[in-house]
Amino acid sequence: MEYIVNTTNLTKKFGKEKAVEGLDMKIPKGEIYGFLGPNGAGKTTTIRMLLGLMKPSSGSVQIFQKDLKKERISILSRVGSLVENPSYYPHLTAYENLEAWRKILGVPKSRIKEVLAIVRLTDVANKKVKGFSLGMKQRLGIAAALLNKPELLILDEPTNGLDPSGIIEIRQLIKQLPAEHGMTVLISSHLLSEIDQMATTVGIVTKGKMIFQDSIDVMRKLAKQKISIKVSNSKEACRYLLAKGIQADYQDDLIFLSEYADEQVAEAIRFLVHKDIAIYRVEEEKRSLEDIFLQMTKEEQAG
């Protein structure tokens, strides 16, 4: 697999405090990588290191299979970013702001129209930015990040402070970038619901450590439903079920079936009744991705 970003044991210390610790981040080409974690988990520090804005205390960063330390300028010419709030000149129009950035980057003038179309700001190109809504300003910031036709786009909390319609607009915009423009996108957020709507791969960080990194589908599998059965003697009931080859677990007075179809549930209940185990209640337990995210981060912080 081709990785656009690959960090090895990336660590950043501030005095004795480790903001990022031993981070191994792998972002496959063409993915939307959701970089998730509570506020203060080390996401922005990691992003600053990826953009060469901050030096790692130890470890290495490879982008496009090149060492960031040795080839910083050539790597960053292929990267676009929006970190924290976009900076702009409020008294200038959207077009004029992009023209100022375009001159710095040295890209053709025709690119301004292209990026305005991508972020759907063509109609307001000649309006002063001070009259823009927060969502429009965010889209202008993304337009500026797209000027140099980046192969990697890094967005740090791009929907922060936006209203629901602004969030939906940014989400739709980000989702189209890999397919339509061949980009790989890293997007950080502290909101799982946000990442779940966009990302194809997820990395979860807490207290500076990566605690989960895989496809969103693998994370969704962790959110599988369970059947819980309240019984008179869970230990004995569990033993009976396992002896019959039915996967079960128990805790307190509950039996849990994780791998099941409706017929298996019916069979398990019939079997337990036959063994004189009283069945009090059968329930389906759904774990949301949010539950899993919270559980993962809690466990790590407790440990």
N, C-alpha and C positions, 0 to 999 in steps of 0.2 A: 504493500500500500504506500502511496506517495503522501508524505506529510508536508504540509506547507509550513507549519510551526512545530518545532520539536524542542522542548526544553529538558535539560538533564540536571536533576538535583539543584534546581534554581532556588537560591536562598538570598534573602535580604534582611540584614540586621540593622536596627537603629539602637545603638548602645548595646544593651544586653537583650533587648526585645527583638524577637524574630517575627517580622511582619509576614514573611513568606519563608516556608521551610521545606526544602527538599522536593520542590515541585517538578513533576514530570508531566508536562502537558503535550498532548499529541493531537494535532488538528489535521484531519485528512483533507485532501484537495476537494474543492467543490461543496464542502459541508457548511451548514450554519451551526457553529459551535456555541452552545449556550454555556457561558461561564457564570456559575451560580454560587451564591453564598450570602450569608447574612451581611449586613453593613459592618465594615471593619474586619472582614475576613481575609483581606489581602488582595482583593481583585484589582483595585486601581494601581497598587504598587506593582503587581505582576504586569499589568498593561504598560505601565511606565517603563519597566525594564524591557519589554518586547519592542517598545518604540525608541529605545536608546536614550530615554529621558532621565534614566536613573541607572547607575551601575550596580550589577548584582554583587553581593558580598562573596558569593561563590556559585559554582554551577555554570552552565552554558546555555545560550539561546541560539538555535539554528532556525533560520527562516529561508524558505526556498532552497533547502539543503546547504545553505552557506552560513558561516559563523558570523554572528552579528558584530562581535568584537572587531573582527578583521575587515569585514566588508559592509560596514554600517551604511555608508552613503548609497552604494548601488542597491542594497536591500531596501532601504527606506524610500527610494525613488519609485518602488513598485508597491508601496503600502499607502493606504488612505486611512485617516483616523478622525474620530470625534471623541475627545476625552473631556469629560465634564461639560460645561456650557460652551456652545460655540461663540467665538468672538467675532464681532461684526461692527461695521460703522453704521450707527442708527440713522444718521442724516443722509446716507447714500441709499440708492435703490438696490434691489436684489442683484440686478445685472452689474451695477457698478462695484458692488462688493466682490462678486465673482471675478470681475475684471482685475481688481487689485490682487486677488489671490493668484489669478492666471499668470500675471506678469512675473510674480515670484517663482512660479513653477515652470514658466517658459513653455506652456502648452498652446496649441493653436486657438485662435479666437472662436472658431466654430464650436469648440468644446463647450462653451458657456451655454449655447442653446440646447445642446445635447443633454447636459446635466440638469438644466431647468425642466426639460421634458421628462426626464427619468423621475425627478422628485415632484412632478406635477405643480410647478410654480410658474409655468410659461405665462399664464394670464396676469400674474402680478409682478412680472420681471421689472417693470418700470415704476413700481411703488416703493416708497421709502420704507426701510426695514423697521423703523421705530413704530410703524402702524401694524406690524405683523403680530399674529397670535403666537403663543409659545410653540405650538405645533409647527407653524410655518417657519419659525426661526430654526427649529430643530431640522426641518427638511432642508433649509438653506445650508445649515452646517454639514448635512450629509452630501448635498450638492458640491460643496467646496471639497469634501473628502474624496469625491469621485472625479474631480477635475483631471487628475493625472492617470486616469484609467487603471486604478489599482487592481492587482491580482489578489491582494489581501486587504480587507476592510475591517478596521477595529473600532467598535462602538462601545463606549463605556456608559452604561445606564441611559440609552438614548430616549427612553420613554418617561424618564423621571419628571414628575410634576405636570404631565400632560393630562388633559381630560380624556374620557373614554373614546371620543371620536378621533382625537389626535393620536392616541395609542393605536387604534385600528389602522389609521393611515400609515404610520411608521412601520407597523407590523407587515402590512401588505407590500410596502416598498421593499423592505428587507428580504421578504420571501422570494421576490422576483429576481433578486440580484444574481444568485448562483446560476439559475437556469438561463436568464436572458443575457447576462454579461460575463459569465464564466468566472465569477468571483468566489473566493472563499471568505466567509464572514465570521468574525469573533464578536459576540455580543454579550456583555456582562449585565447581570441583573440580580437583585435580591428577591425578585418575585418569580416563583416557579411557574405560576399560571401564565406569565408572560413568555417565558422560555418554552413552555410546553406547546404554545401555539406556533412557534417558529423553528425551533432547533431540530436538527437531525442527530446531533451528538451533544452530550452533556458532560461537563466537568463540574463537580461540586467541591467547593473549597470552604473550609472553616478553620479559624485560627491559623491561617497561613498554610494549611496542609490540604492536599488533594485527597478526598475520602471516597470519591466515586468518579469514574470516567468511562463512559461507554455510550452506546447509541440510546436515543430516547426510547426506542422499542424495548430494550433490555430493562430500562427503568420502569416502563409501563408493565412489564411482566411481573415486576416486584409488587405491583399494585393489584395483583390478581385477587379475585374474591375468595373468601373462605366460607365454609359452612360451619356454624357452631351449633352443637347439640347439648342442651342442658340435661344432665342425667343424674340418677341417684348415686352411682358409684363410678366416677370417671376413670379411675385407675384400672379397675377391673374391666370396664367397657372397652377401654383402649387396648387392653391385652387381648380381649376376644377378637376385636377388629383386626389387629395386626396378625393374629394367628390365622385369620381367614384371608389374609393378603390384602386387606383394605388399609391404605395409608392413613394413619390417624395420629393425633397428638393430643395431650390433655393438659389442662391447667385448672386448678381449683375444681369446680364441679362441671367444667365444660370439656367437651370433646371437639377437636377441630379436624375437619376434612379439607385438605387443600387441593388434591387432584381428584376431581369428581365429575360425574355426569349425573343427571337426574335419577337414572336407574340405579346408579351406585349408592346415592343417598337413600333411596327407597329400600335397597337391599340391606344397607347398614342398619337402618331403623328396624326393619323386619327381624333381622338377625338378633339385635339387642333385645327387642321385646321377647323373642323366643328364649333368650337367656335370662329372662326375668329382670332385666334392667329397665327401670322406669324412665320414660322419656317425658321431660317436662316442657321442653321448647326447642324448636328448630329454627335457626335464623341464618340469613345470608349476611356476611360481613363484607362490606366493600372498603378497601383501603384506597384512599385517593393518593395521587402523586404527592400532593401537599403533605399528607401524613408521613409518607416515606421520607421526604425531604427533611421535615421537622425532626423525625426520629433519628435520621442519620446525623444531623448536625448536633442534636442533643446528646446522643451517645458519644460523639467525638469530644464534645465540650466537657462532658462528665468525666471522660477517660483522660 
